[in-house]
Amino acid sequence: QLQLVESGGGLVQPGGSLKLSCAASGFTLDYYAIGWFRQAPGKEREGVSCISPSGGSTKYADSVKGRFTISRDNAKNTVYLQMNSLKPEDTAVYYCAAGRLPIPTLISPLYDYWGQGTQVTVPS
């Protein structure tokens, strides 16, 4: 039973904030790079952010850089995505994923475990 469960999504007005959580069940995240991905209706999945196992290295898509912050608390087996200054174009289902990767990347096929997704809606 290896699961990742996202939570914290919802509807927020433009300029607002949300904090997403990704909790692991059945395995520990200590050795895994974690990525956040999103998929909007009619669009392909895109990488948002990723973080190394220790949390010492992070990457962000240009579209969210300066607005989103990824972090992790390995003691809680949880990864977070703080989203500020939200825009309508941020509307999507957000997924977290874990992979035994030498370095964190935003290449989705390299990740082994995926959550069910959580909806984030920012109306225009």
N, C-alpha and C positions, 0 to 999 in steps of 0.2 A: 504494500500500500504506500506508494510514493506519490505524494500530492503537493501541489502548490495552490494556495487559495488566496485570491486577491480580495480586498475589501476597501471600502472608503469612497467608492464612486458615488455619483449622484448628479443632480442638476445644480449648476451654479451660474450666476450672472457674469457677463463679461467683466474682467478685472478682479474677479473673486479668486479664491484659493480652495484647493482640496489636497488632502494628503492620503495617498494610496498606500496600502500595506500588502505585503506578500509573505505569507506564513507557510513554512514547510512542515509537512507531516510525513513520517516514515523514513526520513533521512535528515542529516544535518547539512547545513549550507556552508560550513566552514571551508570546504575545499572547492567550492563552486563559484565561478563567475556568474553574476546575475544580470539579466537584461530585462528592460521594459520595452515592450513593443505595443503598437496600437494599429487598429484597423478601422477606418471610417467606411460607411456604406458606399459601395461602388469604387472603392480604392484598394490598392494593394497594402499589405501589411508593411509597416515601416518601423525601423528602430528608433527609439526615443532616447534611451540612456542605458549605460551598463556600468558595472562596478566589479572590481577585482575581489578575490576571496577575502583579503584582509581589509578591504575598503580603501586601500592606499592609492588606487588608480580609478579614475572615472572618465567616461566619455559621454558626450551629448550631441544629439542632432542639432544642426544649426538653427532649426526652427524653434527650438526650446531653450537654447543656451541663454543663460542669464535669467530665465524664468523658472526652470525646474531644477531640483536638486535631488540626487539619488544618495541614499545612505543605507547603512546596514547595522544591525545589532546582532552579532552572531550568538551572543548569550541567549537572546530571545528567538533565535532561528528565524529572523524576520528581516525583510528588506523594505525600504520605504521610497516613495517618490513624492516629494513635496512639489506641488504645482501652484505657482503664483501667477498673477496677471493673466488669467485664462482668457482665451480668445475663442470665438466660434469655430475656428479651424482646428481647435484642439478636440472637438467632439469626436469621440471614437470609443470603441471597446479597447480597454487597456489590458494587456497580458504581461505577466512576469514569466521568466524562463530561467532555468538553471543549466549550466554546462560545465563539464570538467575541461576547462580551456586554459591554455598557458597564459593567455592574456584576454581581457574582456574585449568583445567585439559586438557590433550591431548586425552581424550576419545571422539571421534567424535559423538557417538549417544546422548550424553548429551547436544549437542548444538541445538538450535531451529531454528535459521535463518542462511542462507547460501548465499554467493555471487555466482556469475556466474563463477568465476575463471579468472585468467590471466596467460598467458603462459610465462614461463621463459625458455629460451634455452641457454645452455652453450655447445658449440661444443667441441669435443675432438680433 
